[in-house]
């Protein structure tokens, strides 16, 4: 099973980015999927999660109202729309997926927000 994340980049404060993460190599659809991030010198932290059907989402307080997680099960892909980006959002963003009882991580995509 592989998780391929994309969409990171350099953006000015106040700008937007959309991250994508495609799951491949599994005969089973993912259950809960999510995005985490890790800034230099800090621990990895939860950004957002979404349930299998998309009806339940959870966000870190720091991103509520600015970020939106969504998924397309037909494409086995999870998205993170990030608006009103702040320099504090600078980090390597990782996607995560639970498939049956196994947990998988993507390779990370760097997001850099300049002030």
Secondary structure, 3 states (H helix, E strand, C coil): CEEEEECCEEEECCCCEEEEEEEECCCCCCCCEEEEEECCCCCCEEEEEECCCCCCEEECCCCCCCEEEEEECCCCEEEEEECCCCHHHCEEEEEEEEECCEEEECCCEEEEEEC
